[in-house]
């Protein structure tokens, strides 16, 4: 069993930055690929970014490429999502998830592939 806890959400003005953190606990927490997803009111949950446990390869949604950076600290079982130049459209609850390890690149993008989820942290970007 892996427990995932997000932190770092909040209210920020458009153009600002936030850093989300995701702490994974459990005996095998470092054996999983990690992803960030988000869900805005009235919308489906969507992929944001992911990082591979095997080679630290990273994957991003087109909407956040160049603005968000995902990284992991294996020593601390922690994954970070650094968000720059935030836009009102980024407003959502952000979820961290653990799964895999995934064999195929396409798998990282699908929420159904992840086994463990956090409770989410709210990010609100005002215009």
N, C-alpha and C positions, 0 to 999 in steps of 0.2 A: 504494500500500500504506500502511495506517495501522497503527501499533503502539499498543496500549493497555496501560497498566500501572496496576494498582490498588495502593493503600497505605492504611494507617491502621486495619486490623483489629486485633482483640485480644480480651482477656477483660475483661468489665465486669459489675458487679452489676446486678440488676434495678433499674430506675429511673435508671440512669446514662446517660451520653452518649458517643458516639463520632463522629468525623468521618472519613469515607472520602474519599480523593482518587483521581482518575483522570487520568493524564497521557496525552495522545494525541500521537503524533509522526508526522510525515510531511508531505509538501508540501501536502496538501489537508486536513489534520486539522480545520481550522476550518470546513469545509464540511459537516459531518455533524451529524445529530441524535444525541444521546447518551442512553443509558439505563442503569439499574441493574437487575439481576436478582439473585435469590438462589436457592440450592438447599440444602435441608436434607437430612440423611441419609434415604434411603428415599422421598424426595419428588421431584416434578418441579420443574424450574426455573420460577420464577414472577417476574412483573413486580413491580418495586418503585416505580420512578420514572423519568421521562424529561424531557428539556428540548429544546426546539426551537432549531435554529440560526438560524431566520429571525426569530423574534420573542420568543425566550426564554420562550415558553409552557411551562408545566410540567404534568405529569400524574403522578398518584399512585395506587397501589393503595389500596383502601378500608382495608386493615389498617394502613396507615402514615400515612394522612392526619391532619394535625394534630400528628404526632410527628416526621416526617422532612421535610427541606427539601433540594431539589436546586438547585444554582446552577452557573454556569459563568464562567470567567475566560478570555475569548477571547485576551487578550494572552499568556496563559501556556498556552493549549491545555489547560486543566485544568477538570475538572468535580468538584464536591464533593457529598457526600451527608452532611448533618448529621443525626444521629440522636439524638433526645431520648427520655427516658422509655422506655428499652429494656425489652423483656419477654423472658422465656426463649424464647418462640415466635419471636423474631427471630433466634435462633441459626441460622446458615447460612454457606455460602460465598457471598460477594457478588461478582458479576461486573459489570464495566463493559463497555459495548458501544457501537459507533459504526455508524451506518447512515443511509440516506436520502439527501437530505432527503425526508421523508415528506409525501405530499400529504393523506392522510386521518388524522384524529385516532386512529381505531381502530388504525392500524398501529403506533403507538408501543408498544402493549401486547404485541406478539407477538415473541418471541425470534427466530423464523425470519426476521423482516424485517431484522435487524441483520447487517452483513457482517463486522465485526471485533470480536474479543473478547479480553479480558485473561485472565490465568491464575486470577484470583480471589483474594480475601483473606478469611480466616476471621474471623467475628464470633461470639463465644461469650458468652451472657448467663446468668449464674448466678442462681439464685433465692435 
